[in-house]
């Protein structure tokens, strides 16, 4: 079985060798110069046609895509650069804002302190003035009260003395007694 | 199974089979498949170019553009000079995509079973040595052209031929470089041919060996061939770019004698 398989190939190979003996090695391999030349010319024409009509279109598309990619990459790079710059700016602004805020806070604190101090001093002055005014008012009231009291006392004394001496003394004595009483009251 | 295999009388021929003649010129089965591949290639790229030009994108256009851009990235990474990379691009791209489509044609069902006068009508053009040699020849000529443009005619020749009296080691190195140059491109063409041809034979043999289970077994090998096709197209493409890069970067500063002189100084 194996023998027939091997001999099948051997016979076929022998037949192939024997047949093209006239063409030599190239003939045995099926190389025909006319056909080879035809194939060369055909393929060169094919390359020229493709190089003239098809590849330039595909190359243009490839170049366009490459250009787009490069532009995109460049834009991304620029955007990244801008973002970094913006971030740096933001950082700078934040730093400045923080410094300014700190300054404002400290200034506000100082101003607030001053204001509080001023308010305190103003309030104190006002309170003192109010107290002084009140004291003055009180003094006036006391004086007025005293005067009224004095007047009332005098009247009362006068009335009391008048009543006490009305039966035993004349008008002259009466007057002297009253006067004495009044002086006593004054003291 | 072996008897059944032998009884099938498989016809595995390295040579492509002529289907018809135009005058003396034989139109082979590989050429027919190559024409179909060419039509698919044109359809795909002209459609994509039309859509891209009009700004109408869809998933297929996106896929082709993605592949195109990926390959362009590969060229740019191998050849730092953008102008030279742009010049080599049409050749390298056409090699990659055309070889890929042609290779993938080899997994089409019926590729070997539809016959005309006993010969299969369809056969991948990548399994035709004329095509792979033609590709390698074009790649070689293009590389030499770019090398001459970059280094000048004499500069390019100095890569291979140096004065054996002044620089014996360098002259030997130059001969090796010349042999290497020829062998590189021969290997490039044989590699593509060998892989594609072997892939077709593998699919044929597997379909015979698996018999009724071929419907289950073949998809696995077809998927494998799709992968190999991509690898081979990529290898041809990247090696063409690398050889060009090597040729244009091989300036006088890489000269062995110059190095020796600099070191001595």
Interface residues (C-beta under 8 A of the other chain):
Chain A: X1 X2 X4 X5 X7 X8 X9 X12 X16 X20 X28 X29 X30 X31 X32 X34 X35 X36 X38 X39 X40 X42 X43 X44 X46 X47 X48 X50 X51 X53 X54 X55 X57 X58 X59 X61 X62 X65
Chain B: X2 X3 X5 X6 X10 X11 X12 X13 X14 X15 X16 X24 X25 X26 X28 X31 X38 X41 X45 X46 X48 X49 X52 X53 X65 X68 X69 X72 X86 X89 X90 X91 X93 X94 X98 X128 X129 X130 X131 X133 X134 X135 X137 X138
